[in-house]
């Protein structure tokens, strides 16, 4: 006989199964529960969601094993209840999170497996998205980082305009740049993510939603002339020569126009008098195919400052108001010359209802773009110049000797130019995770490397333990450390003690920022060590390529070891000539600084005799004024025991 307590005994257990951005498959391998009509007493219940009121997938009892159950999203609710009828062994089930699946809802998020951590190797996930009838599928990316390759041959995300793999291809994506927003032509979209067996990245996260084309409505969104659909909305635009009225739907006559001439002049309304208030003028300039349009402002005077909130001129490559923006200009500073990316240019002028100024006058002309046909033969980027063109490579690649093809450069850079720009990987977008890059900068002998930061944004940490940039005073990481930098504060300019500077950039697996942009240049002067082996000294970093610069003042102190002197032999000497060498000159001092005995001041052309120091040091000073510049000098120095005589031309 059972006691009262056992008659009231009931057992209840609930579990919520979760797989981030994945579907869940639940497989029962054993089932032995008390069987009752409608499974009223003992049962296991599975629901498609995260709580007990989610849609029911099934209630089970008895000994029949259910078919596998699959969630439509990333959660399953499993609830087990038993009554006082403690009969049967219970159940046993296994569950697995799988990527991809059929998604039938109007909004949600899709992520690569294991996001935001790195996706796993050898994965293939297929999502089939269906939203309500009469709508389109809109897709907007929040994050994107997939192994980069020119043709996305390894890891990639494929999107198709329809329900199957045979539907029209929208895009094949990889790399670190977020794709543009995507829209299907129906209420269905097909997506496939593939990873190979090697490199893994953070993957992607994208929001999908139902999208309607308001411009397809009978009234075209209420637009009088043209309706332009945007993801999640729409806008009205007017034909050339018209502008939007205050209601943003009707159009009224405006200044501007459609121009097909190869060159001409565009002026603000009322030129050369002040332009009127409340004007909106659009000029659309069209050149023949394979031509580019350049715009040069001759006079520019508009209300405003850097903000350009009131009156402004806006220049775009293309004819539409959402084409690529070259710049928005106001104030009195004349813009630089602007060149379109295609054979179309759009110039828009707008004034408000208050202050008026003189306006602007601009000249436009067209030039044939050699890049327009077959990309100029360039593998990556073709840059059109007036009358010619040149090829450039994307970040991480360098130009082949044939000046057209690009080959992978890796992340170890050797730089020997006198000046240039350094950027972190993927600049100006966020640098990728898990990267280590180095730059070995070397300058002309006798000239120090200088580094000046223009932009700097690296993950912050008090000790820069995560992402950081390290600088070394020499050719490699064995040289003395000049500093380790992170955060968003720009480091002060750094000058190496010699002709080499080594940079090392490191990023870990988590937070990414924009990185850095820096200019490298050279500074003359410094402390040099004379040894038995001959070393070189040049008047300026671009010796042989360009004449020396104006207004230079360089002091070199050449020091030999104790008991030795310094010998200086000139191979080339060409400095502006003047009777007293009062303009440009080279001076030599027999010591560490200009308080030591002066051995001579030299200018003019022709070889100089050797110079020897009496002690262990020699100072060389090079001075130029702001006018005539010559070739400069090239000298060799070494340490010597022969200090009996000093040879020089005074």
Secondary structure in CASP SS format (residue, H / E / C, confidence):
PFRMAT SS
TARGET T0000
AUTHOR 0000-0000-0000
METHOD secondary structure of the structure
MODEL  1
X C 1.00
X C 1.00
X C 1.00
X H 1.00
X H 1.00
X H 1.00
X H 1.00
X C 1.00
X C 1.00
X C 1.00
X E 1.00
X E 1.00
X E 1.00
X E 1.00
X E 1.00
X E 1.00
X E 1.00
X E 1.00
X C 1.00
X C 1.00
X C 1.00
X C 1.00
X E 1.00
X E 1.00
X E 1.00
X E 1.00
X E 1.00
X E 1.00
X E 1.00
X E 1.00
X E 1.00
X E 1.00
X E 1.00
X C 1.00
X C 1.00
X C 1.00
X H 1.00
X H 1.00
X H 1.00
X C 1.00
X C 1.00
X C 1.00
X E 1.00
X E 1.00
X E 1.00
X E 1.00
X E 1.00
X E 1.00
X C 1.00
X C 1.00
X C 1.00
X C 1.00
X C 1.00
X C 1.00
X E 1.00
X E 1.00
X E 1.00
X E 1.00
X E 1.00
X E 1.00
X C 1.00
X E 1.00
X C 1.00
X C 1.00
X C 1.00
X C 1.00
X C 1.00
X C 1.00
X E 1.00
X E 1.00
X C 1.00
X C 1.00
X C 1.00
X C 1.00
X E 1.00
X E 1.00
X E 1.00
X E 1.00
X E 1.00
X E 1.00
X E 1.00
X E 1.00
X C 1.00
X C 1.00
X C 1.00
X C 1.00
X C 1.00
X C 1.00
X C 1.00
X E 1.00
X E 1.00
X E 1.00
X E 1.00
X E 1.00
X E 1.00
X E 1.00
X E 1.00
X E 1.00
X C 1.00
X C 1.00
X E 1.00
X E 1.00
X E 1.00
X E 1.00
X C 1.00
X C 1.00
X E 1.00
X E 1.00
X E 1.00
X E 1.00
X E 1.00
X C 1.00
X C 1.00
X C 1.00
X C 1.00
X C 1.00
X C 1.00
X C 1.00
X C 1.00
X C 1.00
X C 1.00
X C 1.00
X C 1.00
X E 1.00
X E 1.00
X E 1.00
X E 1.00
X E 1.00
X E 1.00
X E 1.00
X C 1.00
X C 1.00
X C 1.00
X C 1.00
X C 1.00
X E 1.00
X E 1.00
X E 1.00
X E 1.00
X E 1.00
X E 1.00
X E 1.00
X E 1.00
X E 1.00
X E 1.00
X E 1.00
X C 1.00
X C 1.00
X C 1.00
X C 1.00
X C 1.00
X C 1.00
X C 1.00
X C 1.00
X C 1.00
X E 1.00
X E 1.00
X E 1.00
X E 1.00
X E 1.00
X E 1.00
X C 1.00
X C 1.00
X C 1.00
X C 1.00
X C 1.00
X C 1.00
X E 1.00
X E 1.00
X E 1.00
X E 1.00
X E 1.00
X E 1.00
X C 1.00
X E 1.00
X C 1.00
X C 1.00
X C 1.00
X C 1.00
X C 1.00
X C 1.00
X E 1.00
X E 1.00
X C 1.00
X C 1.00
X C 1.00
X C 1.00
X E 1.00
X E 1.00
X E 1.00
X E 1.00
X E 1.00
X E 1.00
X E 1.00
X C 1.00
X C 1.00
X C 1.00
X C 1.00
X C 1.00
X C 1.00
X C 1.00
X C 1.00
X E 1.00
X E 1.00
X E 1.00
X E 1.00
X E 1.00
X E 1.00
X E 1.00
X E 1.00
X E 1.00
X C 1.00
X C 1.00
X H 1.00
X H 1.00
X H 1.00
X C 1.00
X C 1.00
X C 1.00
X H 1.00
X H 1.00
X H 1.00
X C 1.00
X C 1.00
X C 1.00
X E 1.00
X E 1.00
X E 1.00
X E 1.00
X E 1.00
X C 1.00
X C 1.00
X E 1.00
X E 1.00
X E 1.00
X E 1.00
X E 1.00
X C 1.00
X C 1.00
X C 1.00
X C 1.00
X E 1.00
X E 1.00
X E 1.00
X C 1.00
X C 1.00
X C 1.00
X C 1.00
X C 1.00
X C 1.00
X E 1.00
X E 1.00
X E 1.00
X C 1.00
X C 1.00
X E 1.00
X E 1.00
X E 1.00
X E 1.00
X C 1.00
X C 1.00
X C 1.00
X E 1.00
X E 1.00
X E 1.00
X E 1.00
X E 1.00
X C 1.00
X C 1.00
X C 1.00
X C 1.00
X C 1.00
X C 1.00
X C 1.00
X C 1.00
X C 1.00
X C 1.00
X C 1.00
X C 1.00
X E 1.00
X E 1.00
X E 1.00
X E 1.00
X E 1.00
X E 1.00
X E 1.00
X C 1.00
X C 1.00
X C 1.00
X C 1.00
X E 1.00
X E 1.00
X E 1.00
X E 1.00
X E 1.00
X E 1.00
X E 1.00
X E 1.00
X E 1.00
X E 1.00
X E 1.00
X C 1.00
X C 1.00
X C 1.00
X C 1.00
X C 1.00
X C 1.00
X C 1.00
X C 1.00
X C 1.00
X C 1.00
X E 1.00
X E 1.00
X E 1.00
X E 1.00
X E 1.00
X E 1.00
X C 1.00
X C 1.00
X C 1.00
X C 1.00
X C 1.00
X C 1.00
X E 1.00
X E 1.00
X E 1.00
X E 1.00
X E 1.00
X E 1.00
X C 1.00
X C 1.00
X C 1.00
X C 1.00
X C 1.00
X C 1.00
X C 1.00
X C 1.00
X E 1.00
X E 1.00
X C 1.00
X C 1.00
X C 1.00
X C 1.00
X E 1.00
X E 1.00
X E 1.00
X E 1.00
X E 1.00
X E 1.00
X E 1.00
X C 1.00
X C 1.00
X C 1.00
X C 1.00
X C 1.00
X C 1.00
X C 1.00
X C 1.00
X E 1.00
X E 1.00
X E 1.00
X E 1.00
X E 1.00
X E 1.00
X E 1.00
X E 1.00
X E 1.00
X E 1.00
X C 1.00
X H 1.00
X H 1.00
X H 1.00
X C 1.00
X H 1.00
X H 1.00
X H 1.00
X H 1.00
X C 1.00
X C 1.00
X C 1.00
X E 1.00
X E 1.00
X E 1.00
X E 1.00
X E 1.00
X C 1.00
X C 1.00
X E 1.00
X E 1.00
X E 1.00
X E 1.00
X E 1.00
X C 1.00
X C 1.00
X C 1.00
X C 1.00
X E 1.00
X E 1.00
X E 1.00
X C 1.00
X C 1.00
X C 1.00
X C 1.00
X C 1.00
X C 1.00
X E 1.00
X E 1.00
X E 1.00
X C 1.00
X C 1.00
X C 1.00
X E 1.00
X E 1.00
X E 1.00
X E 1.00
X C 1.00
X C 1.00
X C 1.00
X C 1.00
X E 1.00
X E 1.00
X E 1.00
X E 1.00
X C 1.00
X C 1.00
X C 1.00
X C 1.00
X C 1.00
X C 1.00
X C 1.00
X C 1.00
X C 1.00
X C 1.00
X C 1.00
X E 1.00
X E 1.00
X E 1.00
X E 1.00
X E 1.00
X E 1.00
X E 1.00
X E 1.00
X C 1.00
X C 1.00
X C 1.00
X C 1.00
X E 1.00
X E 1.00
X E 1.00
X E 1.00
X E 1.00
X E 1.00
X E 1.00
X E 1.00
X E 1.00
X E 1.00
X E 1.00
X E 1.00
X C 1.00
X C 1.00
X C 1.00
X C 1.00
X C 1.00
X C 1.00
X C 1.00
X C 1.00
X C 1.00
X E 1.00
X E 1.00
X E 1.00
X E 1.00
X E 1.00
X C 1.00
X C 1.00
X C 1.00
X C 1.00
X C 1.00
X C 1.00
X C 1.00
X C 1.00
X E 1.00
X E 1.00
X E 1.00
X E 1.00
X E 1.00
X C 1.00
X E 1.00
X C 1.00
X C 1.00
X C 1.00
X C 1.00
X C 1.00
X C 1.00
X E 1.00
X E 1.00
X C 1.00
X C 1.00
X C 1.00
X C 1.00
X E 1.00
X E 1.00
X E 1.00
X E 1.00
X E 1.00
X E 1.00
X E 1.00
X E 1.00
X C 1.00
X C 1.00
X C 1.00
X C 1.00
X C 1.00
X C 1.00
X C 1.00
X E 1.00
X E 1.00
X E 1.00
X E 1.00
X E 1.00
X E 1.00
X E 1.00
X E 1.00
X E 1.00
X E 1.00
X C 1.00
X E 1.00
X E 1.00
X E 1.00
X E 1.00
X C 1.00
X C 1.00
X C 1.00
X C 1.00
X C 1.00
X E 1.00
X E 1.00
X E 1.00
X E 1.00
X C 1.00
X C 1.00
X C 1.00
X C 1.00
X C 1.00
X C 1.00
X C 1.00
X C 1.00
X C 1.00
X C 1.00
X C 1.00
X C 1.00
X C 1.00
X C 1.00
X E 1.00
X E 1.00
X E 1.00
X E 1.00
X E 1.00
X E 1.00
X E 1.00
X C 1.00
X C 1.00
X C 1.00
X C 1.00
X C 1.00
X E 1.00
X E 1.00
X E 1.00
X E 1.00
X E 1.00
X E 1.00
X E 1.00
X E 1.00
X E 1.00
X E 1.00
X E 1.00
X C 1.00
X C 1.00
X C 1.00
X C 1.00
X C 1.00
X C 1.00
X C 1.00
X C 1.00
X C 1.00
X E 1.00
X E 1.00
X E 1.00
X E 1.00
X E 1.00
X C 1.00
X C 1.00
X C 1.00
X C 1.00
X C 1.00
X C 1.00
X C 1.00
X C 1.00
X E 1.00
X E 1.00
X E 1.00
X E 1.00
X E 1.00
X C 1.00
X E 1.00
X E 1.00
X C 1.00
X C 1.00
X C 1.00
X C 1.00
X C 1.00
X E 1.00
X E 1.00
X C 1.00
X C 1.00
X C 1.00
X C 1.00
X E 1.00
X E 1.00
X E 1.00
X E 1.00
X E 1.00
X E 1.00
X E 1.00
X C 1.00
X C 1.00
X C 1.00
X C 1.00
X C 1.00
X C 1.00
X C 1.00
X C 1.00
X E 1.00
X E 1.00
X E 1.00
X E 1.00
X E 1.00
X E 1.00
X E 1.00
X E 1.00
X E 1.00
X C 1.00
X C 1.00
X C 1.00
X C 1.00
X C 1.00
X C 1.00
X C 1.00
X C 1.00
X C 1.00
X C 1.00
END
